[in-house]
Amino acid sequence: MTLEKVARSWNTEDLIKFLLKQDLQLDGDDIDILRKCKVAGYDFFDFTKNEFREFGLQVGPATRLAKFSMENKTK
């Protein structure tokens, strides 16, 4: 089973807990944005860098999250 399929059942807090373990250098502001936008596991793997930026994330975190989601979409 792929990570994407496992993550589909994650709510926002489950996703955040997982992302914090991934060494993506996310800080409290980044986490607050994900929480405010109610990003859940079901959504996460479909977002692009530009969409993460639209949420209010800075370039670095948006790039890291987009790369991470692309790299793990089919794993």
C-alpha positions as CSV (number, residue, x, y, z in Angstrom):
1,M,0.0,0.0,0.0
2,T,1.3,3.4,-0.9
3,L,1.9,6.2,1.6
4,E,-0.7,8.2,-0.3
5,K,-3.4,5.5,0.3
6,V,-2.5,5.2,4.0
7,A,-2.5,9.0,4.4
8,R,-6.0,9.3,2.9
9,S,-7.5,8.5,6.3
10,W,-5.5,11.1,8.2
11,N,-7.1,14.2,9.5
12,T,-5.1,17.5,9.7
13,E,-3.5,16.6,13.1
14,D,-2.5,13.1,11.9
15,L,-0.8,14.7,8.8
16,I,1.0,17.3,10.9
17,K,2.3,14.7,13.3
18,F,3.6,12.7,10.3
19,L,5.2,15.7,8.6
20,L,7.0,16.8,11.7
21,K,8.8,13.5,11.8
22,Q,10.1,13.9,8.2
23,D,12.8,16.6,8.8
24,L,11.2,19.1,6.4
25,Q,12.3,22.0,8.6
26,L,8.7,23.2,9.2
27,D,8.3,25.7,12.0
28,G,5.3,26.7,14.0
29,D,4.1,29.2,11.5
30,D,4.1,26.6,8.7
31,I,2.2,24.2,10.9
32,D,-0.3,26.9,11.8
33,I,-1.0,27.5,8.1
34,L,-1.6,23.8,7.4
35,R,-3.9,23.7,10.4
36,K,-5.7,26.9,9.4
37,C,-6.2,25.6,5.9
38,K,-7.4,22.3,7.2
39,V,-5.1,20.3,5.0
40,A,-5.8,16.6,5.6
41,G,-4.0,13.5,4.3
42,Y,-6.6,13.0,1.6
43,D,-5.7,16.4,0.1
44,F,-2.0,16.6,0.7
45,F,-0.6,14.7,-2.2
46,D,-2.6,16.7,-4.8
47,F,-1.2,20.1,-3.8
48,T,1.4,21.9,-5.9
49,K,4.1,24.3,-4.7
50,N,1.9,27.2,-6.0
51,E,-1.1,26.0,-4.0
52,F,1.0,25.7,-0.9
53,R,2.1,29.3,-1.5
54,E,-1.5,30.4,-1.9
55,F,-2.1,29.0,1.6
56,G,0.5,31.5,2.8
57,L,3.5,29.3,3.1
58,Q,6.9,30.9,2.3
59,V,8.9,29.6,-0.7
60,G,11.1,27.2,1.2
61,P,8.4,25.3,3.1
62,A,6.1,25.3,0.0
63,T,8.9,23.8,-2.1
64,R,9.8,21.2,0.5
65,L,6.2,20.1,1.0
66,A,5.6,19.9,-2.8
67,K,8.7,17.9,-3.4
68,F,7.9,15.6,-0.5
69,S,4.4,15.0,-1.7
70,M,5.5,14.3,-5.3
71,E,8.3,11.9,-4.1
72,N,6.0,10.0,-1.9
73,K,2.8,10.0,-4.0
74,T,3.5,6.6,-5.5
75,K,5.6,5.0,-2.8
